[in-house]
Amino acid sequence: MATGRRRCNRRASSLGVSMRTLLASVLLFGAALFGKAAETASSLHEDPVWYWQARGNGQRMKLEVRLDNKMILTTTFSIAHTPRSAIPKKSFAKKIRFSFKPERSIVWSGYRDEDVVSPARQRIECDIWMAGADESAIILGMSFDKPDAILMNTLHLALPTSEARSEIADGLVVVTSPVIEKKPKKALQATAAAPGD
């Protein structure tokens, strides 16, 4: 009789573990399925954001960097409007790099506790990248460095529908604006009446 009970307890015990395992599996699967459905539902209702395309030939933005109204850099980059979850990771890795040697010293204020002065003709390196994407702007990160120190690390909001300006230091300005594609004008065909008509 004791042997029969042990067999029943073993069966019940192994069945209990199997039932617990099965129940846990069903709960985990249900939670995963529910989580994925909720994630899909939220991405379907995600508001689109503007971002800097790593590659693309759609809408374009112009980026200018000026010092004392003299052009240091002018370039364009592609932008797009899509749900945040659809932004390719490559877009966050894209950078614009350039350097310049200003003819005068520049006072850099607001990044460090004390102002920093870079002397005239000292090479300044600049990196510009997409720091974020927003419903109404592309957030550009900007870093201005000299060989031994970061002079300024800041943000610029590039507005896809209008011009935006940021003064980085006195006289050093970043300007972004949408590129307006000019459509070629259609040639007018004049019809002249033949003499005698």
Secondary structure, DSSP 4 states (H G I P E B T S, - for coil): -HHHHHHHHHHHHHHHHHHHHHHHHHHHHHHHHHHHHHHHHHHHTPPEEEEE-SS--SSEEEEEEEETTEEEEEEEEEEEEEEGGG--THHHH-EEEEEE--SS-EEE-SSSSS-EEEPTT--EEEEEEEEEEBSS-EEEEEEEEETTEEEEEEEEEE-TTS-EEEEEETTEEEEEEE--PPPPPPPP---PPPTT-
